[in-house]
Amino acid sequence: MPPFNVDQFARQLLAEALFYDEEYGALGNVSLIDKESVRERYLASYDPDRDTYLIEEAVEWEELDADEDGEVDYALAVDGQEYGTYGTPEEAAEVLMTLARDNNLGPSFMILFDEDQA
């Protein structure tokens, strides 16, 4: 049996988190959080309109007092620019791993729902 590979384990979790469920209008969104500035730096999800996996780099953030609402302890991005598109969740997960490692970023996961389905 091969030894446990933490990088492969993390890549698979990231890839599986980038899901899309058309029936429920739900999709998995992975954010990479800058620990120093305490805000989203990169966001990744499946784009059903383009049938691709999208990574965006955040360029603008909401003002958030983490103690105020108690829900999210980092500033959410309100605008971003396309960093890259990928044909498979595994390709996107590999890029997320590289970005996280190179920039010392932490992960966060949210399930988002299409407003028409909710």
N, CA, C and O of each residue as an XYZ file, in Angstrom:
472
protein
N       0.849     -1.177      0.000
C       0.000      0.000      0.000
C       0.895      1.241      0.000
O       1.815      1.341      0.812
N       0.627      2.195     -0.917
C       1.462      3.398     -0.972
C       1.261      4.257      0.274
O       0.207      4.196      0.908
N       2.264      5.055      0.625
C       2.135      5.926      1.800
C       1.076      7.005      1.560
O       0.780      7.371      0.422
N       0.523      7.497      2.656
C      -0.484      8.553      2.588
C       0.135      9.805      1.982
O       1.221     10.222      2.384
N      -0.559     10.409      1.008
C      -0.084     11.608      0.328
C      -1.049     12.755      0.644
O      -2.148     12.818      0.093
N      -0.634     13.654      1.527
C      -1.507     14.742      1.968
C      -1.851     15.688      0.816
O      -2.962     16.216      0.772
N      -0.923     15.913     -0.116
C      -1.223     16.789     -1.251
C      -2.313     16.190     -2.134
O      -3.232     16.894     -2.551
N      -2.212     14.902     -2.418
C      -3.234     14.240     -3.232
C      -4.587     14.257     -2.515
O      -5.627     14.460     -3.141
N      -4.562     14.046     -1.225
C      -5.775     14.076     -0.403
C      -6.441     15.454     -0.509
O      -7.645     15.547     -0.745
N      -5.656     16.517     -0.334
C      -6.187     17.883     -0.390
C      -6.692     18.216     -1.791
O      -7.744     18.839     -1.933
N      -5.957     17.809     -2.830
C      -6.397     18.060     -4.206
C      -7.748     17.403     -4.482
O      -8.620     18.006     -5.107
N      -7.917     16.171     -4.017
C      -9.180     15.481     -4.248
C     -10.326     16.176     -3.518
O     -11.413     16.319     -4.077
N     -10.101     16.606     -2.285
C     -11.145     17.345     -1.557
C     -11.518     18.637     -2.282
O     -12.697     18.970     -2.402
N     -10.510     19.361     -2.765
C     -10.781     20.593     -3.501
C     -11.582     20.302     -4.764
O     -12.561     20.991     -5.051
N     -11.174     19.287     -5.517
C     -11.874     18.943     -6.759
C     -13.330     18.573     -6.479
O     -14.229     19.002     -7.203
N     -13.563     17.786     -5.443
C     -14.930     17.372     -5.122
C     -15.769     18.527     -4.579
O     -16.995     18.509     -4.694
N     -15.124     19.525     -3.992
C     -15.849     20.694     -3.478
C     -16.364     21.582     -4.608
O     -17.296     22.360     -4.407
N     -15.770     21.473     -5.784
C     -16.180     22.298     -6.923
C     -17.318     21.616     -7.690
O     -17.211     21.383     -8.894
N     -18.389     21.305     -6.993
C     -19.507     20.577     -7.595
C     -20.590     21.535     -8.086
O     -20.629     22.710     -7.720
N     -21.463     20.989     -8.926
C     -22.651     21.721     -9.355
C     -23.818     20.747     -9.385
O     -23.717     19.676     -9.983
N     -24.920     21.107     -8.749
C     -26.128     20.294     -8.737
C     -27.239     21.101     -9.395
O     -27.829     21.990     -8.782
N     -27.512     20.774    -10.656
C     -28.495     21.535    -11.428
C     -29.893     21.450    -10.820
O     -30.630     22.435    -10.826
N     -30.260     20.292    -10.303
C     -31.599     20.098     -9.742
C     -31.881     21.071     -8.595
O     -32.974     21.632     -8.509
N     -30.906     21.268     -7.724
C     -31.082     22.145     -6.563
C     -30.501     23.542     -6.772
O     -30.637     24.405     -5.905
N     -29.855     23.771     -7.914
C     -29.232     25.061     -8.159
C     -28.124     25.357     -7.166
O     -27.919     26.507     -6.779
N     -27.407     24.316     -6.754
C     -26.351     24.464     -5.742
C     -24.984     24.255     -6.377
O     -24.809     23.403     -7.248
N     -24.031     25.039     -5.929
C     -22.660     24.815     -6.375
C     -21.692     25.063     -5.236
O     -21.933     25.876     -4.344
N     -20.596     24.339     -5.297
C     -19.553     24.480     -4.292
C     -18.598     25.592     -4.677
O     -18.161     25.671     -5.825
N     -18.277     26.436     -3.740
C     -17.370     27.560     -3.954
C     -16.205     27.431     -2.972
O     -16.410     27.352     -1.761
N     -14.994     27.412     -3.501
C     -13.796     27.349     -2.670
C     -13.115     28.706     -2.724
O     -12.876     29.247     -3.804
N     -12.808     29.248     -1.567
C     -12.071     30.507     -1.473
C     -10.715     30.237     -0.847
O     -10.574     29.382      0.028
N      -9.729     30.974     -1.308
C      -8.420     30.959     -0.663
C      -8.289     32.274      0.081
O      -8.407     33.349     -0.507
N      -8.044     32.181      1.377
C      -8.079     33.337      2.273
C      -6.670     33.784      2.625
O      -5.830     32.985      3.039
N      -6.427     35.084      2.450
C      -5.164     35.682      2.867
C      -5.239     35.885      4.376
O      -6.069     36.649      4.868
N      -4.377     35.203      5.094
C      -4.421     35.231      6.562
C      -3.993     36.581      7.133
O      -4.440     36.968      8.213
N      -3.127     37.300      6.413
C      -2.655     38.594      6.917
C      -3.694     39.695      6.725
O      -3.968     40.458      7.651
N      -4.272     39.778      5.525
C      -5.272     40.822      5.266
C      -6.677     40.381      5.681
O      -7.598     41.196      5.713
N      -6.842     39.106      5.997
C      -8.105     38.516      6.455
C      -9.225     38.777      5.439
O     -10.288     39.297      5.780
N      -8.958     38.400      4.186
C      -9.966     38.537      3.137
C      -9.736     37.507      2.036
O      -8.648     36.949      1.900
N     -10.787     37.271      1.257
C     -10.674     36.339      0.138
C      -9.667     36.874     -0.875
O      -9.653     38.063     -1.193
N      -8.833     35.977     -1.369
C      -7.881     36.383     -2.404
C      -8.220     35.737     -3.743
O      -8.143     36.385     -4.787
N      -8.596     34.455     -3.711
C      -9.017     33.737     -4.922
C     -10.314     33.006     -4.623
O     -10.543     32.555     -3.501
N     -11.167     32.895     -5.649
C     -12.434     32.175     -5.532
C     -12.532     31.212     -6.704
O     -12.161     31.551     -7.828
N     -13.028     30.023     -6.441
C     -13.160     29.023     -7.496
C     -14.522     28.363     -7.419
O     -15.031     28.086     -6.333
N     -15.107     28.114     -8.580
C     -16.378     27.398     -8.655
C     -16.598     26.949    -10.094
O     -15.867     27.332    -11.007
N     -17.615     26.136    -10.267
C     -18.035     25.718    -11.599
C     -18.926     26.801    -12.175
O     -19.777     27.343    -11.469
N     -18.741     27.127    -13.452
C     -19.584     28.101    -14.141
C     -20.476     27.342    -15.117
O     -20.030     26.996    -16.211
N     -21.735     27.074    -14.740
C     -22.599     26.274    -15.602
C     -22.917     26.944    -16.938
O     -23.164     26.251    -17.926
N     -22.914     28.269    -16.988
C     -23.195     28.971    -18.244
C     -22.095     28.739    -19.275
O     -22.359     28.719    -20.477
N     -20.873     28.567    -18.807
C     -19.730     28.361    -19.708
C     -19.220     26.923    -19.680
O     -18.308     26.573    -20.429
N     -19.809     26.085    -18.817
C     -19.404     24.687    -18.664
C     -17.894     24.570    -18.431
O     -17.191     23.812    -19.100
N     -17.431     25.349    -17.459
C     -16.006     25.361    -17.140
C     -15.818     25.650    -15.657
O     -16.731     26.130    -14.985
N     -14.645     25.357    -15.166
C     -14.280     25.667    -13.784
C     -13.492     26.964    -13.809
O     -12.524     27.102    -14.558
N     -13.909     27.907    -12.991
C     -13.395     29.269    -13.027
C     -12.691     29.609    -11.720
O     -13.198     29.326    -10.634
N     -11.521     30.217    -11.842
C     -10.836     30.803    -10.686
C     -10.738     32.298    -10.945
O     -10.290     32.739    -12.003
N     -11.168     33.067     -9.949
C     -11.081     34.518    -10.031
C     -10.165     35.038     -8.929
O     -10.094     34.470     -7.840
N      -9.470     36.119     -9.231
C      -8.678     36.816     -8.222
C      -9.495     38.003     -7.734
O      -9.937     38.825     -8.538
N      -9.695     38.098     -6.443
C     -10.493     39.178     -5.866
C      -9.776     40.513     -6.036
O      -8.559     40.606     -5.883
N     -10.563     41.553     -6.359
C      -9.998     42.890     -6.517
C     -10.707     43.936     -5.656
O     -10.221     45.056     -5.502
N     -11.859     43.560     -5.097
C     -12.594     44.478     -4.222
C     -13.341     43.651     -3.184
O     -13.838     42.565     -3.482
N     -13.416     44.177     -1.956
C     -14.003     43.425     -0.852
C     -15.040     44.255     -0.119
O     -14.992     45.485     -0.118
N     -15.984     43.555      0.508
C     -16.954     44.240      1.351
C     -16.292     44.586      2.677
O     -15.309     43.965      3.083
N     -16.846     45.579      3.332
C     -16.401     45.904      4.677
C     -17.094     44.932      5.618
O     -18.314     44.776      5.563
N     -16.336     44.289      6.468
C     -16.934     43.298      7.353
C     -16.245     43.340      8.700
O     -15.021     43.263      8.797
N     -17.048     43.462      9.727
C     -16.545     43.330     11.088
C     -16.890     41.916     11.524
O     -18.056     41.604     11.769
N     -15.890     41.070     11.621
C     -16.121     39.653     11.916
C     -16.894     39.451     13.213
O     -17.674     38.506     13.329
N     -16.687     40.317     14.172
C     -17.385     40.169     15.448
C     -18.847     40.606     15.347
O     -19.673     40.249     16.187
N     -19.149     41.381     14.312
C     -20.483     41.951     14.186
C     -21.545     40.908     13.849
O     -22.587     40.855     14.501
N     -21.292     40.081     12.839
C     -22.329     39.125     12.452
C     -22.026     37.693     12.876
O     -22.922     36.849     12.892
N     -20.784     37.415     13.217
C     -20.422     36.101     13.724
C     -20.472     34.980     12.711
O     -20.310     33.819     13.085
N     -20.691     35.282     11.434
C     -20.814     34.232     10.431
C     -19.495     33.939      9.730
O     -18.993     32.817      9.800
N     -18.939     34.919      9.067
C     -17.718     34.736      8.288
C     -16.630     35.593      8.913
O     -16.843     36.773      9.190
N     -15.474     35.002      9.132
C     -14.416     35.749      9.818
C     -13.362     36.298      8.860
O     -12.196     36.445      9.227
N     -13.777     36.599      7.633
C     -12.907     37.257      6.668
C     -13.780     38.088      5.729
O     -14.981     37.846      5.605
N     -13.157     39.075      5.067
C     -13.895     39.942      4.148
C     -14.161     39.205      2.843
O     -13.249     38.658      2.223
N     -15.426     39.202      2.439
C     -15.826     38.549      1.195
C     -15.544     39.450      0.002
O     -15.702     40.668      0.083
N     -15.130     38.851     -1.093
C     -14.899     39.600     -2.325
C     -16.235     40.010     -2.928
O     -17.186     39.229     -2.933
N     -16.302     41.230     -3.434
C     -17.490     41.689     -4.144
C     -17.202     41.880     -5.627
O     -18.121     42.107     -6.413
N     -15.933     41.790     -6.015
C     -15.554     41.891     -7.419
C     -14.254     41.137     -7.626
O     -13.408     41.067     -6.735
N     -14.112     40.579     -8.808
C     -12.900     39.836     -9.121
C     -12.625     39.862    -10.606
O     -13.478     40.234    -11.411
N     -11.418     39.461    -10.952
C     -11.060     39.334    -12.363
C     -10.673     37.885    -12.622
O     -10.112     37.211    -11.757
N     -10.979     37.425    -13.812
C     -10.720     36.034    -14.145
C      -9.224     35.737    -14.072
O      -8.406     36.410    -14.700
N      -8.892     34.725    -13.297
C      -7.511     34.252    -13.198
C      -7.274     33.150    -14.222
O      -6.227     33.107    -14.868
N      -8.266     32.247    -14.369
C      -8.142     31.173    -15.338
C      -9.385     30.315    -15.381
O     -10.189     30.317    -14.449
N      -9.539     29.571    -16.484
C     -10.626     28.610    -16.624
C     -10.016     27.242    -16.883
O      -8.939     27.126    -17.468
N     -10.724     26.205    -16.436
C     -10.181     24.847    -16.469
C     -11.279     23.874    -16.872
O     -12.446     24.057    -16.525
N     -10.896     22.851    -17.600
C     -11.849     21.890    -18.123
C     -12.343     20.870    -17.124
O     -13.414     20.290    -17.303
N     -11.570     20.643    -16.069
C     -11.956     19.648    -15.067
C     -11.753     20.223    -13.666
O     -10.961     21.146    -13.477
N     -12.471     19.675    -12.686
C     -12.254     20.139    -11.310
C     -10.857     19.784    -10.813
O     -10.303     20.486     -9.967
N     -10.287     18.708    -11.327
C      -8.928     18.321    -10.913
C      -7.894     19.351    -11.360
O      -6.957     19.656    -10.622
N      -8.065     19.893    -12.581
C      -7.148     20.939    -13.055
C      -7.268     22.186    -12.179
O      -6.260     22.773    -11.785
N      -8.492     22.584    -11.880
C      -8.708     23.753    -11.022
C      -8.139     23.514     -9.630
O      -7.541     24.415     -9.041
N      -8.319     22.306     -9.100
C      -7.794     21.976     -7.767
C      -6.274     22.065     -7.740
O      -5.702     22.537     -6.758
N      -5.622     21.623     -8.792
C      -4.156     21.702     -8.863
C      -3.695     23.155     -8.816
O      -2.731     23.480     -8.122
N      -4.381     24.032     -9.553
C      -4.034     25.459     -9.547
C      -4.294     26.054     -8.164
O      -3.484     26.840     -7.672
N      -5.407     25.693     -7.534
C      -5.696     26.181     -6.179
C      -4.611     25.763     -5.196
O      -4.190     26.558     -4.356
N      -4.161     24.523     -5.298
C      -3.084     24.045     -4.409
C      -1.821     24.877     -4.603
O      -1.170     25.260     -3.630
N      -1.477     25.156     -5.854
C      -0.278     25.948     -6.146
C      -0.424     27.369     -5.610
O       0.498     27.896     -4.988
N      -1.578     27.992     -5.847
C      -1.811     29.349     -5.337
C      -1.739     29.386     -3.817
O      -1.129     30.289     -3.245
N      -2.357     28.416     -3.165
C      -2.348     28.369     -1.700
C      -0.933     28.205     -1.168
O      -0.525     28.896     -0.235
N      -0.197     27.292     -1.765
C       1.173     27.024     -1.311
C       2.081     28.235     -1.557
O       2.839     28.632     -0.672
N       2.004     28.817     -2.753
C       2.889     29.929     -3.116
C       2.597     31.205     -2.339
O       3.491     32.025     -2.130
N       1.345     31.377     -1.908
C       0.944     32.623     -1.242
C       0.544     32.442      0.213
O       0.050     33.380      0.839
N       0.752     31.244      0.762
C       0.411     30.932      2.153
C      -1.048     31.280      2.468
O      -1.336     32.013      3.414
N      -1.957     30.741      1.657
C      -3.383     31.019      1.791
C      -4.102     29.834      2.412
O      -3.714     28.683      2.209
N      -5.143     30.120      3.163
C      -5.957     29.071      3.773
C      -7.245     28.860      2.992
O      -7.692     29.770      2.294
N      -7.854     27.673      3.094
C      -9.074     27.385      2.345
C     -10.348     27.717      3.123
O     -10.367     27.744      4.353
N     -11.394     27.965      2.367
C     -12.735     28.091      2.919
C     -13.701     27.535      1.877
O     -13.446     27.618      0.676
N     -14.811     26.968      2.347
C     -15.776     26.354      1.444
C     -17.172     26.845      1.773
O     -17.545     26.944      2.942
N     -17.947     27.154      0.733
C     -19.349     27.537      0.899
C     -20.175     26.842     -0.171
O     -19.696     26.588     -1.276
N     -21.401     26.543      0.167
C     -22.358     26.081     -0.832
C     -23.228     27.277     -1.187
O     -23.846     27.891     -0.316
N     -23.270     27.598     -2.464
C     -24.073     28.714     -2.951
C     -25.285     28.162     -3.691
O     -25.211     27.101     -4.311
N     -26.399     28.883     -3.623
C     -27.629     28.459     -4.288
C     -28.059     29.502     -5.299
O     -27.969     30.704     -5.046
N     -28.529     29.032     -6.450
C     -29.081     29.898     -7.477
C     -30.308     30.583     -6.887
O     -31.165     29.923     -6.300
N     -30.397     31.890     -7.037
C     -31.519     32.643     -6.461
C     -32.860     32.162     -6.997
O     -33.862     32.210     -6.283
N     -32.896     31.697     -8.246
C     -34.147     31.214     -8.835
C     -34.597     29.899     -8.219
O     -35.789     29.591     -8.213
N     -33.638     29.109     -7.693
C     -33.945     27.803     -7.130
C     -34.252     27.870     -5.635
O     -34.966     27.017     -5.107
N     -33.715     28.876     -4.958
C     -33.819     28.947     -3.491
C     -35.201     29.282     -3.006
O     -35.426     29.373     -1.799
